[in-house]
Amino acid sequence: MKFIYTLIPLCPLFAAIAAGLFGKRLGRVMSHRVTIGGVAMSFLLSLIAFQQVVLSGNTFNESIYTWMVSGGIRFEVGFLVDRLTVLMMLVVTFVSLMVHIYTIGYMHDDDGYQRFFSYISLFTFSMLMLVMSNNFMQLFFGWEAVGTVSYLLIGFWYKRDTAIFANMKAFLVNRVGDFGFILGIAAVVMYTGSLDYEEVFVKAQPLIGQTMSIMGGFEWSVLTVICICLFIGAMGKSAQMPLHVWLPDSMEGPTPISALIHAATMVTAGIFMVARMSPLFELSETALSFILVIGALTAFLMGLIGIVQHDIKRVVAYSTLSQLGYMTVALGASAYSAAIFHLMTHAFFKALLFLAAGSVIIALHHEQDMRKMGGLRKYLPITYWTSLIGSLALIGFPGLSGFFSKDLIIEAVHESTLPGATLAYWAVLAGVFVTAFYSFRMFFLVFHGKSRMDEHTEEHCHEPPNVVTWPLIALAVPSVIIGFMTMGPIVFGQYFEGVIFVDDSHNVIERVREHTTGAMSMLSHVPGSKAFYLAMAGVFFAWFFYLVKPEWPAKIQSKLGFLHRILDKKYGFDEFNQTVFAAGSVGIGAGLWRFGDQGVIDGAVVNGSAQGIGKLAGLARLSQSGYLFHYAFAMIIGLLVMMSIFLFI
Amino acid sequence: MDNLHLATPEIFMLFASCAVLVVDLFLKPGQRHMTYWLTQGSLLITLLLTYGQVGDTAGTAFSGAYTVDGMSAVLKSWILLIAIGGFVYTRDYIKDREIANGEYYVLGLFGVMGMMIMTSSNNLLTIYLGLELLALSLYAMVALYRSNADASEAAMKYFVLGALASGMLLYGMSMVYGSTGSLDLATISQALTTSDAGSTGARFGLTFIIVGLAFKLGAVPFHMWVPDVYDGAPTSVTLYISTAPKIAAFAMIIRLLVDGLEVLSSDWTLMFAILAALSLVVGNLLAIAQQNIKRMLAYSTISHVGFLLLGMVAANPEGYSASMFYAITYAFTTLAAFGVLLVLSRNGEEAVMLDDLSGLFRRNALAATVMMVALISLAGVPPLVGFYAKLSVLKAVISAGYVWLAVIAVIMSVVGAFYYLRAIKMMFFDDPVDSSEVPARMDVNATLAVNGLAVVVLGIFPGWIMAVCVRAFAG
């Protein structure tokens, strides 16, 4: 099995190398064949892994290679393949495969065709390394590697200024998160002396109650510091407030990337990581409360922004932020299995929504403004129906996959007794209405109503080729059924036993289980569920405002100009960052540059030492005179010095 | 004559070298490629014979004058491998310049044999025999390019200084013999342990031996020949001198000082510490001032010798294995760098000045990439193999308590990074002086690619070599 597990990440890596280095020689068709082949291979092998781990119950935890041993700490490459890993592997490889195929159509006319395939395969490799890791070093490697690829892909169209701005922003914001993350890992190493998950989890138990002092007098629980630092990393990668600002801008990248990286897989790395570290997080209620509140704020506030966006991709992006908030809330409430369950269902329906948005964009020749769409239903039937499925799944329409996972999170938070749980409960509940409203606002604006396209676009508007529509259909299927099928075992069954640890004092899933036993009983609760009525209300208002009375939103906007401005400015996070952090650091930098760098460092230290070394080198060079007798003389002197050293010392 | 089979590789090598010499006499000028292939064939077969000894084979032959152990088979395999790669790179160079063909290969083969004997010797005389076999071959190889005045001058200097150093080494050996009464390293070691360990005679001898060793390695202040010879010799010979002989010199240090004179380690660690510090400082500083790339690499060699000696300063198995790793990886990284220089030195032109590297990426992307990998590795940037080599040596020297040496080494690495990066910048960002493409033969390209890849892959998986190095000194 070791061989198969090693092969799973390596297949996409080799494909990425082939397409990246030899792309020109391979040509377009061979390049996409190679990369799709690599990812398909990974997917098939992941199925074998599923069979091994889930059906035969053989969890794998071994190191493959020891890179080095330093100071008693082993730096290793190793795989931990258990039920959580297998689930992530299947999601990652399946969505990635769909996106690979879809890309053939989407990037058809792009010059960077091979480069794009190379990047997304490289991403698949990095993500698999991340989820399959059994130690913190490899986790960090995967973490940074997916970040790098994401950076490369956001700036894929590197000639656009907006794309360069966006990838710079993503890079900088993720630096903040990663800094917290590596501090967390450093703290783990410092207090447990190991990088290996299993060992760390065992050695974390005695740390309960131990404190450390940071900045003088304040005593902090070690575990809380570790968990919060690690979670700051997750905030960066999974775009939680206030580190969420990069994700909407990342939509500058090509749409397949938005689907694969910025919706389905990479942004869920933070969620996955917290779930993987559940034995640590369970030991710190402070950290859990922190997570709960951050998640709740993100879930509600980011959904609101989605209402005022006009760019089709940005609506889906804010929706992603909001849904990531839901997952984070679930983590904070210790409902890890619910978070992972929502992660999985979300991966399918959000990838579907993005790819559908991409299909619309292709059909309209790269027009993304919803104000210039409308009435597309008759031109794009497949996109229409799959979008409908995706939107219904997203708002949690009973029976579709999103319904089970989202309602479960709401139920779980309702049961939580941690500080902040009440706020979180109301936030996620209100979020249901918001979600339904913006989703169907987008849906109606794009597919229904009168066409607002110009004539030329309308003439050429038709359903994109099969490579685009098939992945839509392939993703629509799990968006409908995966929730109903897998909820029983994953959440209420024994699926995560021995993988995810929940302390008995906040085992909310256990409490939910008292009144809900599975998918069927969840469906039977629908008539009494607040969430259901809120979702329906959201759809209704969207229908009313954007189809029945399309002139009303503009009127409301002018009446409530103040509110609209707040949302339109996205609560001012971007302005704040740009004026305070960006301009501020540029200002400090300029100041330091003028006084510190030019004056002290350049003047005295660098140029001074460089000149000094240059002069020294010039002097020493004189000794190399080229005369044989000088050389022989130097040797004899050397001999004499060495003799005298040991004779006199 | 017991256990003669242990020396099979050397014995085969001797016959093969003589055969090549004789066959070459009867070849017409148009058939010279036969000599090349025979040479490579002999090296390859010797490599296979030697590789067969890696692992369990151990023992002595020729009444204890010759030994095979964990270290010797590994080092000899690397020496042979590097020699094979070196001949691939040099083939066209010497053909273009009509540097007496047959003799070049035969001398090269005898030199390799000398290195193998050095690596496997267990007796002062055998060591000296191997050393001189190598040294005489090298003097002749430097002088082979008779039409070139620089080469003749370099050969003269090398020969005179080499003779001086050999004389000192031999004098030191005679003093050790005088105070212990034996030429056999094991017996010497025993005699020093049991009798008067601090015998002045032996320590005097040690100093002379170290001077001899330092000369062969090119450690400061016995380094003066290195830049002149590297610069004056034909590039093919510079490649030969700067790669495999470093491994052999490392083996000689281990044989003499660890197998024979380990009792005196408190004396020789101090001397090595001084030599290492001086080499690091002088090598790196002077490399900056060079415009000639061969001289730059010469000074870079001197600084790397400093690093190699750091591991010896630790004077424990951890240090020895770190130095062994350093010697091996240094040799094949330098091989790649000189291989690229040889590719550039085509059609009678010599790539000697740094400017000749300008814009290389546009002229030959593979060569530029391999050169970049080699230089970055020499500078010690992770994840290339040079990083791990430096790291393990530094770890050894710090755990042995020589923090000041480690500090010098690290500071000097930073200084050193400057001249490596300058060369890389020129290759990738400067406009070429001569923008014609630089073609290379298929086999040279393949060797370059494998060589460059080895620098990368072994940096990511250093354990493959490190495990062997650790095993060589375990127990």
Interface residues (C-beta under 8 A of the other chain):
Chain A: Y65 T66 W67 M68 S70 I613 G614 L616 A617 G618 A620 R621 S623 Q624 G626 L628 H630 Y631 A632 A634 M635 I637 G638 L639 M642 M643 I645 F646 I649
Chain B: M156 K157 V160 L161 L164 A165 M168 R203 F204 T207 F208 I210 V211 A214 F215 P221 F222 M224 W225 P227 D228 D267 L270 M271 I274 V282 L285 L286 I288 A289 Y388 L391 K395 V415 I460 F461 P462 G463
